Amino acid sequence: MRVDLHFTPHQIDELALRDKTVVVIDVLRASTTIASALHNGAKEIIPVTTVERAVKISGNLFGDHVLRGGERNGKMIEGFNLGNSPFDYSEDKIRGKAIIFSSTNGSLAIEKARFARNVVIGGFVNISLVVQFIKEIKQDFVILCAGNNGMFSLEDSVCAGMLVHRLTEEDGVELSLSDAAIAATVLFKGNSKNLLKMVKNSEHGKYLTSIGYADDLPACAGVDTIPVLPQLLGNVIKVKRGAEKVEGPKVPVLS
């Protein structure tokens, strides 16, 4: 399998991803939050890139069954029901509801992948499910990191490297890596012993801490804590059925 990797979505045209398999990674925090919302019973996530689009779509749907979630510069958007903290998406708030979701970086990365054949959303929290998915489809794939406002993101790149590294350890999997994929693997190996420390020391991790979201960092750095694989189907994100369980120890999921 050929593995390509983009450290941000800003330098790639969406048509370049047409008919490809894409793994979108936004560790802080869209990947974690979307997985948490779906695990806690959200019906679906509808990703959009602008606040105006979120307001328009939610106005055309059924009021009490639709929530608006997301952030700008890490903070909940004024007039929205939820922010981009995984702890906002508790079962009592979101079970059975559709969520219009707009984040600074993650939504853009997902939007760039909209013409791809397969799109899944991964992070540390569901990394084994992503590995399992890639191993099963046996196709070339692209890792698309959300980055940080168009810039390189350490935590996304380390997570991408973790994905590549784990695939190299799978029996029967042979990979051909782009230079970016090799670089991400090196980054992972240098940070693998303490992912939480890496996340806390990252630029965006420090920023989230400064605006009051330090508690989100351990949740986002947890490995295999949320046993769902979000998949983009058309314009909505839903749980990929048959990918809810992975063998091995589990850590309690977010609630």
C-alpha positions as CSV (number, residue, x, y, z in Angstrom):
1,M,0.0,0.0,0.0
2,R,1.2,3.5,-0.8
3,V,0.9,5.9,2.1
4,D,0.8,9.7,1.4
5,L,0.6,12.3,4.1
6,H,-0.3,16.0,4.1
7,F,0.6,18.0,7.2
8,T,-2.2,20.5,6.5
9,P,-5.2,20.6,4.2
10,H,-4.4,24.0,2.8
11,Q,-1.9,22.9,0.2
12,I,-4.0,20.2,-1.4
13,D,-6.8,20.6,-3.9
14,E,-10.0,18.6,-3.0
15,L,-10.1,17.1,-6.5
16,A,-6.6,15.5,-5.8
17,L,-8.4,13.3,-3.2
18,R,-11.1,12.2,-5.5
19,D,-11.8,8.4,-5.3
20,K,-9.0,8.0,-2.7
21,T,-9.1,6.6,0.8
22,V,-8.4,9.3,3.3
23,V,-7.8,9.3,7.1
24,V,-8.5,12.8,8.6
25,I,-6.7,13.5,11.8
26,D,-7.4,16.4,14.1
27,V,-6.3,15.3,17.6
28,L,-7.0,18.7,19.2
29,R,-9.9,18.4,19.1
30,A,-12.3,17.6,16.3
31,S,-11.4,13.9,15.9
32,T,-11.8,13.3,19.6
33,T,-15.0,15.3,19.9
34,I,-16.7,13.7,16.8
35,A,-15.8,10.2,18.0
36,S,-17.1,11.1,21.5
37,A,-20.3,12.5,20.2
38,L,-21.1,9.4,18.1
39,H,-20.2,7.1,20.9
40,N,-22.5,8.9,23.2
41,G,-25.4,8.5,20.9
42,A,-25.5,11.4,18.4
43,K,-27.4,10.4,15.3
44,E,-25.0,12.0,12.9
45,I,-22.5,14.9,12.6
46,I,-22.9,17.3,9.7
47,P,-19.5,19.1,9.2
48,V,-19.5,22.6,7.7
49,T,-16.7,25.1,7.3
50,T,-18.5,28.3,8.1
51,V,-20.8,29.6,10.8
52,E,-23.2,31.0,8.3
53,R,-23.6,27.5,6.7
54,A,-24.1,26.0,10.1
55,V,-26.9,28.4,10.9
56,K,-28.5,28.0,7.5
57,I,-28.5,24.2,7.7
58,S,-29.8,24.0,11.2
59,G,-32.6,26.4,10.3
60,N,-33.8,24.0,7.6
61,L,-33.9,21.0,10.0
62,F,-36.1,20.0,12.9
63,G,-35.4,22.3,15.9
64,D,-35.2,20.2,19.0
65,H,-33.4,17.3,17.2
66,V,-30.6,19.5,15.9
67,L,-27.7,21.1,17.8
68,R,-25.0,23.4,16.6
69,G,-21.5,22.6,17.8
70,G,-18.0,23.9,17.1
71,E,-15.4,26.6,17.8
72,R,-13.4,29.5,16.5
73,N,-10.0,30.0,18.1
74,G,-10.8,27.2,20.5
75,K,-13.9,28.8,22.0
76,M,-17.5,28.0,21.5
77,I,-19.2,30.0,18.8
78,E,-21.7,32.5,20.0
79,G,-25.2,31.2,19.6
80,F,-24.1,27.6,19.4
81,N,-25.3,24.9,21.8
82,L,-21.9,23.1,22.1
83,G,-18.2,23.9,21.7
84,N,-15.4,21.6,20.6
85,S,-14.6,20.0,23.9
86,P,-15.3,16.3,24.0
87,F,-16.9,16.8,27.4
88,D,-19.6,19.0,25.9
89,Y,-21.0,16.0,24.1
90,S,-22.4,14.0,27.0
91,E,-25.1,11.5,26.4
92,D,-27.9,13.4,28.1
93,K,-27.3,16.4,25.8
94,I,-26.8,14.7,22.4
95,R,-28.4,11.3,22.2
96,G,-30.5,10.9,19.1
97,K,-29.7,14.3,17.8
98,A,-28.0,15.6,14.6
99,I,-25.1,18.0,15.2
100,I,-24.1,20.7,12.8
101,F,-20.4,20.9,13.5
102,S,-17.9,23.6,12.5
103,S,-14.4,23.8,13.7
104,T,-11.4,26.0,12.7
105,N,-9.2,23.2,11.3
106,G,-11.0,19.8,11.4
107,S,-14.0,20.8,9.4
108,L,-11.8,22.2,6.6
109,A,-9.8,18.9,6.4
110,I,-13.1,16.9,6.2
111,E,-14.4,19.2,3.5
112,K,-11.2,18.8,1.5
113,A,-11.8,15.0,1.5
114,R,-15.5,15.1,0.5
115,F,-14.8,13.6,-3.0
116,A,-12.8,10.8,-1.7
117,R,-14.1,7.2,-2.0
118,N,-13.6,6.4,1.7
119,V,-13.1,8.9,4.5
120,V,-12.6,8.0,8.2
121,I,-11.8,10.3,11.1
122,G,-9.0,9.1,13.4
123,G,-7.1,10.2,16.5
124,F,-5.3,8.6,19.3
125,V,-8.6,7.7,20.9
126,N,-9.6,5.2,18.1
127,I,-6.2,4.5,16.4
128,S,-6.6,0.7,16.5
129,L,-9.9,1.0,14.6
130,V,-8.3,3.1,12.0
131,V,-5.5,0.5,11.6
132,Q,-8.1,-2.3,11.4
133,F,-10.0,-0.3,8.7
134,I,-6.9,0.3,6.5
135,K,-5.7,-3.3,6.9
136,E,-9.1,-4.6,5.8
137,I,-9.6,-2.4,2.7
138,K,-6.0,-3.1,1.5
139,Q,-5.8,0.1,-0.6
140,D,-3.4,3.0,-1.0
141,F,-4.5,5.8,1.3
142,V,-3.8,9.4,2.3
143,I,-3.4,10.8,5.8
144,L,-4.7,14.3,6.0
145,C,-3.7,16.2,9.1
146,A,-5.9,19.2,10.0
147,G,-2.9,21.2,11.2
148,N,-3.3,24.5,13.1
149,N,-4.5,27.5,11.1
150,G,-2.7,26.3,8.0
151,M,0.5,25.5,9.9
152,F,2.1,22.2,10.9
153,S,0.7,20.5,14.0
154,L,2.8,18.3,16.2
155,E,0.1,16.3,17.7
156,D,-1.6,15.5,14.4
157,S,1.7,14.5,12.8
158,V,2.6,12.2,15.8
159,C,-0.8,10.5,15.5
160,A,-0.3,10.0,11.8
161,G,3.1,8.5,12.6
162,M,1.5,6.2,15.1
163,L,-0.9,5.0,12.5
164,V,1.9,4.3,10.0
165,H,4.1,2.6,12.6
166,R,1.3,0.3,13.8
167,L,0.5,-0.7,10.2
168,T,4.2,-1.6,9.6
169,E,3.9,-4.0,12.5
170,E,0.8,-5.8,11.1
171,D,1.3,-9.2,9.5
172,G,0.7,-9.2,5.7
173,V,0.9,-5.4,5.3
174,E,3.6,-3.9,3.1
175,L,3.8,-0.2,2.9
176,S,5.4,2.3,0.5
177,L,5.9,5.5,2.4
178,S,6.1,9.1,1.2
179,D,8.8,11.3,2.7
180,A,6.1,13.0,4.8
181,A,4.9,9.6,6.1
182,I,8.5,8.6,7.0
183,A,8.9,11.9,8.9
184,A,5.7,11.4,10.8
185,T,6.8,8.0,11.9
186,V,10.1,9.4,13.2
187,L,8.2,12.0,15.1
188,F,6.0,9.3,16.7
189,K,8.9,7.2,17.7
190,G,10.5,10.2,19.4
191,N,7.3,10.9,21.4
192,S,5.7,7.5,21.8
193,K,6.7,7.1,25.5
194,N,4.6,10.0,26.7
195,L,1.9,11.2,24.3
196,L,0.2,13.4,26.9
197,K,3.5,15.3,27.5
198,M,3.8,15.8,23.8
199,V,0.2,17.1,23.5
200,K,0.7,19.4,26.5
201,N,3.9,20.8,25.0
202,S,2.5,21.3,21.6
203,E,1.6,24.8,20.4
204,H,-2.1,24.2,20.3
205,G,-2.0,22.2,23.5
206,K,-0.5,25.2,25.3
207,Y,-3.1,27.5,23.8
208,L,-6.0,25.3,24.9
209,T,-4.6,25.2,28.4
210,S,-4.3,29.0,28.4
211,I,-8.0,29.4,27.5
212,G,-9.3,26.9,30.1
213,Y,-9.3,23.6,28.3
214,A,-6.4,21.8,30.0
215,D,-8.8,18.9,31.0
216,D,-9.4,18.2,27.3
217,L,-5.7,17.3,26.7
218,P,-5.7,13.9,28.6
219,A,-8.9,13.0,26.8
220,C,-7.4,13.7,23.4
221,A,-4.1,11.9,24.2
222,G,-5.8,8.7,25.4
223,V,-5.2,5.7,23.2
224,D,-8.1,3.5,22.1
225,T,-10.5,5.1,24.6
226,I,-13.4,5.6,22.2
227,P,-14.4,2.4,20.4
228,V,-16.1,4.0,17.3
229,L,-14.8,4.8,13.8
230,P,-16.5,7.9,12.4
231,Q,-17.0,7.7,8.6
232,L,-18.0,10.4,6.2
233,L,-20.9,9.2,4.1
234,G,-22.0,11.9,1.6
235,N,-22.3,15.0,3.7
236,V,-22.7,13.4,7.1
237,I,-20.5,11.6,9.6
238,K,-21.8,8.4,11.1
239,V,-20.4,5.4,13.0
240,K,-18.9,2.9,10.7
241,R,-20.8,-0.3,11.5
242,G,-18.8,-3.3,12.3
243,A,-15.9,-1.2,13.5
244,E,-17.0,-0.7,17.1
245,K,-14.8,-3.2,18.8
246,V,-11.1,-4.0,18.8
247,E,-9.4,-6.7,20.7
248,G,-7.3,-5.6,23.6
249,P,-7.5,-3.6,26.8
250,K,-9.8,-0.6,27.0
251,V,-9.8,2.6,29.0
252,P,-13.2,4.0,30.1
253,V,-14.7,6.2,27.4
254,L,-15.7,9.8,27.8
255,S,-19.1,10.6,29.1
